Amino acid sequence: MDLRNLIVVLRARWLMIVAATLIGGLLGLGLSLLTTPTYVSSVQFYVTSLGGDSAAAAYQGSLASQQRVQSYARLVGSAEVARQVIDETGADLSPSELASQVEASGENDTVLLNVSVTDTIPERAQEIASGIGVVLPSIVSQLETPDMGGPPQAKLTVVQPPGLPTDPIAPKTEQNLAIGILFGLLLGAGGAVLANVLDRRVKSREQIELIAESSVIGDIPFRAKQDRKEGFEHEIDFQGGHSPTAEAFRRLRTNLQFLQVDKPPKMFVITSSVSEEGKSETAVNLGLALAEAGSRVLLVEADMRRPRVVNYMLLPDAVGLTNVLTGQAGFEDVVQQTRHDGLELLACGPLPPNPSELLASETCSRLLEQLREKYDYVIIDSPPLLPVTDGALLARKTDGAVLVVRASRTTTDQFQQAVTNLRTADARLLGSIMIANRPARKGAAGYYDTYYYSSAKAVAANDG
């Protein structure tokens, strides 16, 4: 996945990312609110060791002090020191509890000893630190006094007495909130990428072209209400302006004419992987786009299981293709002129019990050859490729098939199997048409779509 695709995925699943970010921030804030605040009060000691008057003796005394700092740091956590501090301060703690709240450390290459006391009550933290400031020097003085008597060999001096802490060291609300938001953001972005990887639906032209090893010849946007004719909601209003959908079908018309410059396809099948992908509606509107350019177009309803084209165009379906293939009528007797100049319709007719046999017959082959000679374009609406073989049979008898793919609905497995079915039947795949399954993002319309909309509005304003 390159950076561009990653950005597309993140924008498509922004709700997931925002939700995860908010949850992460709320968890960080909740953790801070549920955590009892703790305070730290510190006391600092200066360690002094006896030395002589000479420089060498003074140096040895300094080294001895540095060595003693680490020993005194460990001494702070002893049970004896804790017991005496409790006696000194009257703290309502056991020696082990108090020792767990105390931390001592020596600064490297210095004779300073730092002792910190952590407590949920700031006053008690200061009180315990003050107690250590009294008890620890006394214990050190006893330990450093020789058995034979004399002055102590080392002593502790408080150089920084403990103060009353006002700000807790934990919880760090701002830090926890920032960490929660960052964690939620990363989790949301990771979840979006994972969901995209696990999502087997077709979502881009690149996916279609990679699977089909052929180009996407049409990219049809989501049809807005203004694109639909009143009473004919499945037909694009080509005469009513230059809507994005109408222009998309005009570009599809142009792409079809340039698929093979020397011998462009004149008779082809419009099919899909499974049902409800928009193949019949695509066939109708592609026929309208070709007829608009002055071509003589025949639309053949070859889906003998669930015919839709006749209903979309509001025409009768009493007789049609099945009557011709069974010899009950001639083509000229059943073909219908639509209300659009240049576009005729061969309806399905009565539903037969053996659609595949009829379409595979020699009668069907002869009929197709006659239609090729009679019309500039013959568009055949066939059943989906996965449930039945009708579409593959017809694609083999014609110039090829155009596969309709509904974005974010058709899965890659379904599309791959449809392509395989065509190749198995030795049928040619002319290209694919990707149909959007939802409205485009605001501002995502291309330059030409924006231009056409602006032009249409300007014309309407001038006419008014």
N, C-alpha and C positions, 0 to 999 in steps of 0.2 A: 504494500500500500504506500503510494507516494504522498507527498505533503498535500497536494491538491485533493486527492481522494480522502485523506484524513480530515481535512477541513470540511469537506462535503458531509462526511459521516457525523462529525461533531455538530455541524449546523442542523443536520436532519434530526439529531437526537438531543437537542439542546435542553428539552424539558427534563430528561433523565439526568443530565449533568447539573442543571440548576437545582433539582430536587436533592441530589446527592450532596451538593455543596451546602445547601440549607440544613440538611440533616446533620452533616458533619459539624457545621458551626453550632447548631443547637446542642449536639452531644458535648462539644468542648465547653460551651457555656454551662450546660447542666452539670458537668463534672466539677466545674469551678464552684457552682452554687452548692453542690452537695458536699464539697470538701471543707472540713473544719480549718479555719485559718490558723497558721502557726507563726510564731515570732521567734526571733533570735536576739540574744543579748551576749556580748562578748567581753572578755577581760584579757588583757595582754600582760605577760610577765617578762622581766629582764633577768637572765640567769647570770650570776656572778660566781666565779671560782677564785679561791685564794691563790695568789702568786707572789713571787719575790719582787724585789726592787729592780732587778736587772731586766733588760729587754727580753732575754731568752726566757726568764721565768714568767714574764708577763705574757709572752706568746704561748707558752705551755698552758697557762691559766685560761687563755682564750680558747684554745683547742679543747681543753677539758670542759669548758662551759658549753661549747657546741655539741660535744658528745653527750653531755647530761640532758640537753634539751629533749632528745628523743626518748630518753628514759623517763623523764618527767611527763612527757606526753602520754606514755603508757600508764604511768602512775595515776593520772587523772581518772581513768576509767576503773580503778580498783574499787572493791567493795568497801575497804576501810575509808577511803576518801569519801565515798558516797554516804557512808554511815555518819561520818563526822559532819558533813555538810547538812544532812538532815537534822542532826542535833543542833547545829548552828542556826539553821533557818527555820526549823519547825515545819518543813515542807511535808505535805500529806502524800508522800511517795515512799515506796519500798526502795532499798538500795539498788536493786536491779533496774527498776523503772527509772530512777534518777540517772544511773550510769548509762542507760540507753539514750538519754537525752543530751548527753555531754559528748563533745567531740573536741579533741586537742590535736594540734599540729605545730611543728616547728618550722620556721622559715629557713631555707637552705643557706648555709654559710653565715648564719647569724646566731645570736644568743637570745632570740626572742621566741617566746612560747605563747601561742594563741589558744584560748579555750572558749568554745561557743556552747551556749545552752539553748536548746530548742524546746518551746512549750506553747501550748494553746492559749496560755494566759500571759500577756506581756509582763505584768508585774512579777509573776512567779519566776519567769525566765531571768529577769534582772536580779531578783532576790537570790536565786540559786547561784548565778554567776558571781554575785558579791560574796556569797558564802564560800565559794571555791577560792576567791581572792584572799580570804582569811585563812581557810583551812590548809590549802596546798603549801603556802610558804612555811607554815608551822610544821607540817609533816616532813617537808624537805629539810628543814633545820634540824629536826630530830634524827633523820636518817644520815645527815652529813656530819653530825657531831661525833668525833672519835670516842671510842670506848674509854680511853684513858683520860678523857676530858679535854678541854680546850675549845677554841672557837670552831664553828661549823666550816667545813671545807668549801661549801657553796651555799648560796642563798637565792631566793626568788624575791623580786621587787615588782609590785604592781606599777606599771607605767601607763596603763590606760584602763581606768575603771569602767565597769559596765554601765551602759545607759539604758533608759527605758525605751524599748522599741515601739514605734508608732505604726509602721507599715509591715504587714505580714509578708513573709518570704514565700508563702504558699497559701492558697492557690494563686498562680499567675494567670489571672482571668484573660487578659489581653493575649498572652502567649497561647493559652489553651484554645481560645477562640480562633486565633490565626492558624494554629496547627489543625484544628478541626475543620476549618474551611478548606485549607490546602489538601488535607487528607480526603475530604468529601469530593473536592474538585478532581483530584487524581483518580479516585475510585469511580466517580461518574464518567470521566473520560475513558477510563479503562473498560467500564461496563458498556459504554457506547460502542467502543471498538469491538469488544467481544460479541455483543449482540449483533453487530453488523457481520462479523465473521460467521456466526452461527445462523444468521438469516439467509436462507437459501433462495430468497426471491430475487428476481432480476431487478436491478436498480439503475443500470447505466448502459449507454451505448457500447462502451468498451466491453462489458460482459457479453452482450449479444454478439458483437463482432468476433470476440475470442472464441465463443462456443460454436457459432455458425460458420466461421471462417469465410464470412461474406459481409458486405457492408450493410449498414442501416440506411435505407433509402428514404425513410420518412420518420419524422418525430412529431407526433400529434399531441398538442397540449390538451389539458383538461378543458372540456367544453363548458363555457360559461353560459348563463341564461340568455345573454344577448346574442349568442351564436345560433340559437334555436328558433326555427320558424314556428309561429303559432299554428297549432294543428298538425305540424309535421316535425315533431321534436327530434327525430332521428336524422333529419336532413340539415345540412349546413346552408345558411342563407348566403349564397355566393353573390347574389344581386344586392344584398343589403349593406354592402360595405366591405372593408378589408380587415376583418377580424383575424386574430392570430390563428384560429383554427382553419379558416378559409385559406389563409396564406400558406399554412402548413400543407394543406392538400394540393395547392398549386405547386409548391416546391416538390412534393411527391410526384406529381404529374411530370414535371420537368426531369426529375431524376430517372423516372421510368423510361423516358424518351432517350436518355443518354446511357442507359445500361449497356447497350451494345450499339455503337454508332452505326455500324454497317447494317445490322439486322436487329433493331430494337424489338422487345417482346410485344406482340399484338394480342395474344391470347394467353391468359395466365389465371392461376387459381389463387384466390384469397382464402387462407385458412389460418388455423391457430393450433396451439398444443392441446388446450382443453376448451371447454365452453366458457361463455361469459367473459371473453377477452375483447370483444368488440369487432370481430371480423366482418359480420354482416353489415354493420353500420359503416365500417371502413369501405367495404365494397360499394355501398350505395353512394357515398360521398366522393369516392375516387371516380366513379362513373360520372357524377355530376361535374367534377372538375375537368375531366377529359371532354365531356360534351360542351362545356363552357368555351373550350378552346376551338370549337368547330368540328370536332371529330364525331363520327357516327359510332355510337357505343351501344353494345348489347350487354345487359346484365342478366346472367343466367343463375337462377336459383337451383343449385344442384345439391343442397342439403335436404335430402329426402327423409330425414328423420325429425328435424326440428326447424322447418323453414321459417325465416324471420323477415326476409327482404320484402315480400309482398305486404306483410303487415306494416312494415316501416313506411312503405310508399302508399299505403291505403288503396291497394288495387285488389281486384278479385283473384281468387286462387282456385277456381273450379277446374280449369284445364291448364296444362302446361307441359313440362319436360317429360313427365312419365307417360303422357298420352302419345308424345312423339316417339319415344323409345319403344313403346309397346305396339306401335303401328296403328293406333286408334285415330291419329290425326296428323296432319302435316304441320311443319313448322309455321308456315304462313298463317295457318288457321288459329294458332294459339298465342303467337307473339303479341305483346301489348305495347302500345305507344303510351309513354308516361306523359305527365304534364310538362316535362322539360324537353325542349327542342334538342334533338340529336341523341336522346337516351331512350332505348326500348328495353322491355323486360320479358324474359322467358321465365314464367313462374314455375314453381315445382309441380303443381297439379296434385292429383290424389296421391296420398302416401302409399308407396308400394311395399309389398312384403320382402322384396329382394333388391334393395337399392344397389348393393355392390355389384351384383350380376348385371343389372341394367347399365351401370356406368362402365363396366368392363367389356360390354358387348361391342361387336363390330358396328351395330347401328349407331351407337354413341360416337364411335370414331368417325364414321361418315358424316354424322351431323356436325361434328366439330369442324371438319374440313370445309363443309358448306358455309358455316358461320364465319370462318376465317376469310373466305373470299368475299363475303357480303358486307362485313363491318370493318371499320378501322381498328376497333378494340373490342375484345370479348372478355369480360370479367366474370369469372365463375366463382360463386360463393359456395364453398364446400364444407362438409362437417369437419370438426377438429380431427387432428391426426392421431391422437392417442386412443380415443375410444374405438374408432373404426378406420378402415383402410381406404375409404372413398376418396379422400383428399389426395393421397399418394397416387392412386390410380389415375385420377384426372390430371395431376401434375405431370405424370409421365406422358400423357396424350397431348399435352399443350406445351407452351414454351417454358413452363416452369411454375413454381409456386412462390408466393409472397407470404411470409409468416408474420402474423400479427402477435405482438407481445405486449401484454399490459404490465407496465412497470409496477413494482411492489405488490404484485399479485401472482404472476406466473413464476414458478420456481425454476431454478437453473436445471434441475433434474428433468422437469417436464419439457423444457425447451430443448435440452440436449437429446431427449428421446424422440421428440418431433423431428429434429434434424436427421437423426439416425434413421427414422422411418422413411423419410424422403430418399435418403441415399440408398437404403436397402431396396427401394422400389425403382432405383435408377432414374429418379426424377431430379430435376435441376432446381436448386434454391436460388431464386433471383435476388433475394434480399429480404430484409426484415423491416417491419414498421413498429416503432415503439410508441405506445399510447400512455400518456400520463394518467395516473390513477387519482390524482388530487390536484387542487389548484396550485399554480406556480407561486413561489414566494414573491411577496411584494417587491417590486423593483427588479425582478429577475427576467422580465421580458427583454427580448433583444432589441437592437436599434431599429430594425425594420418594423417590428410589431408596434413599437412606440410611434414611429413615423406614421404608419397607416392609421392608427387610432387618432392621432393628432389631425391627420388630413381629413379623416371622416368627420370629426367634430367641426373642423373649419368649414367644410363644405355644407354641413347641416346648418351652421350658423349663418353662412352667406345666403343659403336658400331661404332661411327664415326671414 
